[in-house]
């Protein structure tokens, strides 16, 4: 297991940076990304590099694969986040009657 380097950092800024780094990809795929976060810093004690890696992996995979797969089934995909409570990546698929 990799050692963690805990430090205090602005996690809201890290999330904004991550989302902005995928702007070309989201525009190319005509994806809409809406962020609702406080303007003031949200300080968090953790390993910024490791958490950035998690965010890049989650968001990158969501942008690259999920919308296409969910769209094939005429579903919807979105993210909900509450300040201080975390984020949820959600998708729905239409219910089809059993054959």
C-alpha positions, 0 to 999 in steps of 0.5 A: 500500500502506498503511503499517504501524505496528508496535508490541508488543501482546497478540495473544491479547487481540486475538483474544479481543476479536474473538471476543467481538464476534461473540458475539450472531451466533454465539449467534443461529446456534447456533454453538459457539466454543471458544478455547484460548489461554494466560491470560498475554499473547502479545506480538506486534510488528505493526500491531494495527489492521491485524491486527484488521481481518484477524481481524474479516474472517476471523471475520466471514465465517466466522460469516456464511457458512461454517457455512450453506454447509458445513451444506448439504453436511452437512460440518463446519467448525472452527479449529485453533490452536497457540501460536506456530504460527498458526491453521487454518480447516478444513472437510470435506465428505462424499465422494459416489460418482461418478454 
